[in-house]
Structures are given as C-alpha cells and as structure tokens.
Amino acid sequence: MALDPKRLARVHRVRTLQLGLAQADEARAREQVASEQALAGRIAQLAAAVAPTRIEAGAMALAASAHYRERLHRSAEAANNRVRTAEQAAERTIAATQSAKRDQSAIEKLIERGQQALIEAELRALQDLPGTPRKNRHDPC
C-alpha cells in the first residue's frame, strides 16, 4: 500500500502542529496548578497568622479573629478544590500531549517506510537491469 508522499507530509505538518498546541496546553495547565498551589499556600499562611494567641484579648477581638479564621478556612477549602481540579486538568493535557506525540510518531514511521520502499524498489530495478557483457581484455594469443 503506497501512500502519497505529499499527503503524508501534509498530515505530518498537521500532527506536528497539534503536538505543539497540546504541549502549549500542558504548559498552561502546569502553570495553573502552580498558581493554585501558591494561592493555597498563601491562604494557609494567612490562616496561621490569624490563629489565636496566648495574649488575652477582648471578646470582640476573639470574635473577629474567629470570623476571619472561618472565612480563611472556607477559602482554603475552595483553594484545595481548585488545586485538585487544576491537577486533573493537567493530567488530561498530559494524556492529550502523549496521544499527539504518538500520532506524530506514527506518521513519521509511515514516511520512513515509504522512503524505504522507494529505496528498495530502486535497488530491485537496478538488480533487474541486464548485465553488461564482459569484454575479453586480451585477444587470444
């Protein structure tokens, strides 16, 4: 089964483009995971900073810190959910990148097989050529 080299080249260009787009999506997803993890870390630091201390404070100060602590814990929970969501999205983009790489590799193998088939056909054509008659270099003495 001979495939058209121009068609294979076009498909290879498309697959290479798709691979590049998949790699860009993967990079964005990894940046999103890092950003969400950084946000979750900052929220955890804020929650630790608002934690109660041994210094006696008034009832209003304790109530206010409890209120902010509760809100920070909710924010931390939401941030952790966003981190998990970003990690799942990153895993999906990694799988898409691997799939695009497999597709591109398959096309490259088809191109190589086509080139190898052309070379083999040329070799067979050379082998099928009639041999040149050997000329006797010396006349019989």
Residue pairs with C-beta under 8 A, 6 or more apart in sequence:
2 114
2 117
3 110
3 114
5 111
5 114
8 107
8 110
8 111
8 114
9 111
11 107
12 104
12 107
12 108
12 111
15 100
15 103
15 104
15 107
16 104
18 100
18 103
18 104
19 97
19 100
19 101
19 103
19 104
21 100
22 93
22 96
22 97
22 99
22 100
22 101
23 97
23 100
25 93
25 96
25 97
26 90
26 93
26 94
26 96
26 97
28 93
29 86
29 89
29 90
29 92
29 93
29 94
30 90
32 86
32 89
32 90
33 83
33 86
33 87
33 90
35 86
36 79
36 82
36 83
36 86
37 83
39 79
39 82
40 76
40 79
40 80
40 82
40 83
43 72
43 75
43 76
43 79
44 76
46 72
47 69
47 72
47 73
47 76
50 65
50 68
50 69
50 72
51 69
52 62
52 65
57 65
